Amino acid sequence: MSRVLGVRSPRRLREVRPVRRHGGPAWLRSYGRGVLVTTAVTALSLTASGCVVVRGDLEIVATATPSEAAGALKDFTTAYNAADKAYDQSLDADRVTGALADIDGGKLRSGAKINPSGNPEHVPLELTDVKYTIPEKAAWPRWFVADAAANKGNSGGRWVFVFTRDGLDDLWEVSFLTIVAADEMPEFQKDEDGFAQVVTPDDPALAVAPAQLPDRYVTYLREDSAVFADGVYTSEERAERRQNAERPGIVRQYIDEPLTNGDYAPIGLRTTDGGAMVFFTTRHYQKQTAAQGVDIPVNDAAVKALMTGEPKESLTLEFVSNQAVLDPAKTAADRQVKFLSQVGGLTGAKGE
């Protein structure tokens, strides 16, 4: 049973770091799993009026060092493989958060019920040709992106990880994990020191503000609009839903929700064309209601493993998905948002 389910290819220490003064607004999560920690960096300058305190949470710093990033990826891979081998969610619980924690947790819980002794098809995840994209930003949370070739999942795709943490004493955790075709990985804009550029949630230079993308996507799934380019996760997804709704005997209803707080919050990096690669999360429900005398088939082992209740009249499936998209510049000729990838997983099922 694969840990990477729901992937549909689009056809494809603390170390001393350079510090710069910054007085602009910080992009803070509305809430996180832990308390936001303010960096204890204070500079005192004697002036005629006394001491001036420079707030550490307003300093622009590199979010990680290369060695720190490499260590975080190594620790995650070790924990991920241990959890996959044993089908034990506790073994990587401190290395995953946000969307990945939901998706990963659903797969491990269902796997443990189907095979209590562990994963009989376990193949350790191996990553090669790893590239780290480290931005500079002010305030917590701090995060960076790693992408790599892998021995699992979509052939020829790059596994893309977003590592995040809320303070110096926190472990690095993966909040987003998706797979992007190698020839569709964008080039990130970097400064003279090699640091990537973070986009703000309300970035005015982008076709769609990153903070709006989750809501715009779930609205798109209900209503026709030109926000997103046609593709597997957009026009084809809507067509599939219409087709499913027309099948006799069982009515299918869809409810989609944006997830925007804490470790689910959209984040993005500026690309060299002036746009951005943005990661965001959504939750999806599919409710199947049977006509009188019609049984609801439950043939999927993962659904059976996660299901509560008995589907006498209806079955509601819950999914969480994380998306990677290209959000073009507002000045681009084509301002439609393009999906690079979507990874989703079943997180719950309820029969009634």
C-alpha positions in Angstrom: 0.0 0.0 0.0 1.7 3.2 -1.1 2.2 6.1 1.2 1.8 8.5 -1.8 -1.9 8.1 -2.6 -4.0 10.6 -4.4 -1.2 11.9 -6.5 -2.4 12.7 -10.0 0.3 13.8 -12.4 -0.6 16.8 -14.6 0.9 14.9 -17.4 3.7 15.1 -15.9 21.7 24.8 16.1 21.2 27.3 15.7 24.0 29.1 13.7 25.0 32.7 13.2 23.3 34.1 10.1 23.6 37.5 8.3 21.0 39.9 9.7 19.4 43.0 8.0 17.1 45.5 9.6 13.5 45.4 8.5 10.6 47.5 9.7 7.8 46.1 7.6 4.9 43.9 8.6 5.6 40.2 9.4 3.6 37.4 7.8 2.6 35.5 11.0 0.3 32.5 11.2 -3.0 33.2 12.8 -2.3 30.3 15.2 0.1 27.4 15.2 0.6 24.1 17.1 2.9 25.9 19.6 3.6 29.3 20.9 5.3 31.7 18.5 8.8 32.3 19.8 10.5 35.7 19.4 14.2 35.6 18.5 16.3 36.8 21.4 18.4 39.1 19.4 18.8 42.5 20.9 21.1 45.3 19.8 21.6 48.4 22.0 22.7 51.7 20.7 23.4 54.6 23.0 21.8 57.8 21.9 21.0 61.1 23.5 17.7 59.7 24.7 19.1 56.4 26.0 19.0 52.8 24.7 17.3 51.8 21.4 16.1 48.2 21.2 16.1 46.4 17.8 13.4 43.8 17.8 14.7 40.4 16.7 11.3 39.4 15.2 11.6 42.2 12.7 15.0 41.3 11.4 15.4 39.7 7.9 17.5 36.6 8.2 18.1 33.4 6.3 15.5 31.0 7.4 18.0 28.1 7.6 21.6 27.3 6.8 22.5 24.7 4.2 23.7 22.3 6.8 20.6 22.9 8.9 18.4 22.2 5.8 20.2 19.0 4.9 19.9 17.8 8.5 16.2 18.5 8.5 15.6 16.5 5.4 17.7 13.6 6.7 15.8 13.5 9.9 12.4 13.7 8.1 13.3 10.9 5.8 14.4 8.6 8.6 11.2 9.2 10.5 9.0 8.9 7.4 10.6 5.5 6.5 10.2 4.2 10.1 6.5 5.2 10.2 5.9 3.7 6.8 7.6 0.4 7.6 5.7 0.0 10.9 2.4 1.7 9.9 2.9 3.7 13.1 1.8 7.3 13.0 3.7 8.2 16.2 7.1 7.5 14.5 7.0 10.6 12.3 4.4 12.7 14.2 7.1 15.2 15.3 8.4 15.6 11.7 5.1 16.4 9.9 2.5 19.1 10.4 -0.3 20.9 8.5 -1.6 19.2 5.3 1.0 16.5 5.3 0.2 15.5 8.8 -3.4 15.0 7.8 -2.7 13.1 4.6 0.2 11.1 6.1 -1.8 10.3 9.2 -4.8 9.0 7.2 -2.7 6.6 5.2 -0.9 5.3 8.3 -4.0 4.8 10.3 -5.7 2.9 7.5 -2.6 0.9 6.8 -2.3 -0.1 10.4 -5.9 -1.5 10.4 -5.4 -3.3 7.2 -2.0 -4.7 8.1 -1.5 -4.5 11.9 2.0 -6.1 11.7 3.3 -3.4 9.4 3.7 -2.5 5.8 4.4 -5.7 3.7 5.2 -3.5 0.7 7.5 -1.1 2.4 10.3 0.3 0.2 12.5 3.0 2.0 12.2 6.4 0.4 15.5 7.4 -1.1 16.2 11.0 -2.3 18.9 12.1 -4.7 19.9 15.3 -6.5 18.6 17.4 -3.6 18.2 21.1 -4.1 17.5 23.6 -1.3 15.8 26.9 -1.8 16.3 29.0 1.3 14.6 32.4 1.6 15.3 35.4 3.8 12.3 36.7 5.9 11.4 38.4 9.1 9.6 36.8 12.1 8.4 33.3 12.7 7.4 30.9 11.3 10.5 30.4 9.2 10.6 27.9 6.3 12.5 26.6 3.3 11.9 24.4 0.3 13.7 21.2 -0.8 13.2 19.3 -4.0 14.7 16.0 -5.0 14.5 13.0 -7.3 13.0 10.0 -5.5 12.8 6.2 -6.0 9.0 6.3 -5.4 5.9 8.0 -6.7 5.5 9.8 -10.0 8.3 8.6 -12.3 10.5 11.5 -13.3 8.8 13.9 -10.8 10.5 16.0 -8.2 9.4 15.6 -4.6 8.9 19.1 -3.2 9.0 19.6 0.6 8.2 22.7 2.6 10.0 22.6 6.0 8.7 24.9 8.7 9.2 25.7 12.4 7.8 28.3 14.8 10.9 28.9 16.9 14.6 28.1 17.5 13.8 25.3 19.9 11.3 23.6 17.5 12.0 20.7 15.2 11.8 21.2 11.5 8.6 19.7 10.2 7.2 19.2 6.7 3.9 21.0 6.2 3.6 20.5 2.4 4.8 17.6 0.2 3.9 17.4 -3.4 5.4 16.0 -6.6 6.1 18.2 -9.6 7.1 17.1 -13.1 10.9 17.8 -13.4 10.4 20.0 -16.5 7.8 22.1 -14.8 9.8 23.0 -11.7 10.1 26.8 -11.8 13.3 28.8 -11.3 13.2 30.9 -8.2 14.2 34.5 -8.0 17.3 34.9 -5.8 19.3 37.9 -4.5 23.0 38.4 -4.8 23.6 36.1 -1.8 21.6 33.3 -3.3 18.5 33.7 -1.1 15.0 33.2 -2.5 12.3 35.9 -2.2 9.2 35.2 -0.1 5.9 36.6 -1.4 3.5 38.2 1.0 -0.1 36.8 1.5 -1.6 39.9 -0.1 1.2 40.4 -2.7 -0.1 43.1 -5.1 2.3 42.0 -7.9 0.5 38.6 -8.4 -2.6 37.8 -10.4 -4.2 36.3 -7.3 -3.0 37.1 -3.8 -1.6 33.9 -2.2 -3.9 34.3 0.8 -6.9 34.2 -1.6 -6.0 31.0 -3.5 -7.6 28.4 -1.2 -11.0 30.2 -1.3 -10.7 31.0 -5.0 -10.1 27.3 -5.7 -13.0 25.9 -3.7 -15.2 28.6 -5.3 -13.9 27.6 -8.7 -15.0 24.0 -8.1 -18.6 25.2 -7.6 -18.8 28.0 -10.1 -17.4 28.6 -13.6 -14.6 31.2 -13.6 -11.4 31.9 -15.5 -9.1 32.1 -12.5 -7.4 28.7 -13.1 -6.1 27.2 -16.3 -7.8 24.0 -17.6 -6.2 20.8 -16.4 -6.5 17.6 -14.3 -7.3 19.4 -11.0 -9.5 22.1 -12.4 -11.7 21.7 -15.5 -11.3 17.9 -15.5 -12.1 17.7 -11.8 -15.3 19.6 -12.4 -16.3 17.5 -15.3 -15.7 14.3 -13.3 -17.9 15.6 -10.5 -20.7 16.4 -13.0 -20.5 12.9 -14.4 -20.6 11.3 -11.0 -23.6 13.4 -9.9 -25.6 12.0 -12.9 -25.1 8.3 -12.1 -28.5 6.7 -11.2 -29.2 5.3 -7.7 -26.7 7.4 -5.7 -26.6 11.1 -5.4 -23.2 12.6 -4.9 -22.7 16.0 -3.2 -19.5 17.9 -2.8 -18.4 20.4 -0.1 -15.0 22.1 -0.3 -13.3 24.1 2.3 -10.2 26.4 2.3 -7.6 25.8 5.0 -5.8 29.0 5.7 -4.5 29.1 9.3 -1.4 28.0 11.2 0.7 25.5 9.3 -2.0 25.3 6.6 -1.4 28.9 5.6 -0.5 29.5 1.9 3.2 30.3 1.3 5.1 31.2 -1.8 8.4 32.0 -3.4 9.0 34.5 -6.2 9.9 33.0 -9.6 12.2 34.6 -12.1 9.3 35.5 -14.4 7.8 37.8 -11.7 5.2 35.3 -10.6 5.3 32.9 -7.7 5.1 29.2 -6.8 2.5 29.0 -4.1 1.5 26.1 -1.8 -2.0 25.9 -0.3 -4.4 23.5 1.4 -8.0 22.5 1.0 -10.4 20.0 2.6 -13.0 18.2 0.5 -16.1 16.1 1.4 -18.0 13.8 -0.9 -21.4 12.6 0.4 -23.0 9.7 -1.3 -26.7 9.3 -0.6 -28.5 6.1 -1.9 -32.0 5.9 -3.3 -34.4 3.6 -1.5 -33.4 0.0 -2.1 -29.9 0.9 -3.4 -26.8 -0.2 -1.5 -23.7 2.0 -1.2 -20.7 -0.1 -2.3 -17.7 0.2 -0.1 -15.0 -1.7 -1.9 -11.9 0.4 -1.0 -9.9 -1.1 1.9 -8.8 2.3 3.1 -12.3 3.6 3.3 -13.4 0.5 5.3 -10.4 1.0 7.6 -11.2 4.6 8.4 -15.0 4.4 8.4 -17.2 4.9 11.4 -20.8 3.9 11.4 -22.6 1.9 8.8 -23.5 3.3 5.3 -27.2 2.3 5.3 -28.3 5.5 3.7 -25.2 7.6 3.1 -21.5 7.6 3.1 -19.4 10.8 3.6 -15.7 10.7 2.6 -13.3 13.4 3.8 -10.1 14.3 2.0 -7.3 16.8 2.5 -5.1 18.0 -0.4 -2.2 20.3 -0.8 -1.6 22.1 -4.0 1.4 23.7 -5.8 0.5 26.3 -8.4 2.2 28.9 -10.5 0.6 32.3 -9.7 1.6 34.6 -12.6 2.5 38.3 -12.3 -0.4 40.7 -12.6 1.3 42.1 -15.7 1.6 38.8 -17.4 -0.2 38.2 -20.7 -1.8 35.1 -19.3 -3.0 35.7 -15.8 -4.5 32.2 -15.2 -3.2 30.3 -12.2 -1.6 27.0 -13.4 -1.6 23.8 -11.2 1.7 22.0 -11.0 0.5 19.2 -8.7 -2.0 18.1 -6.2 -1.4 15.5 -3.5 -4.4 14.4 -1.5 -5.4 11.6 0.9 -8.4 10.2 2.6 -8.6 11.4 6.2 -12.0 10.1 7.3 -15.2 8.2 6.3 -18.6 8.2 8.0 -21.5 5.9 7.3 -25.1 6.8 8.3 
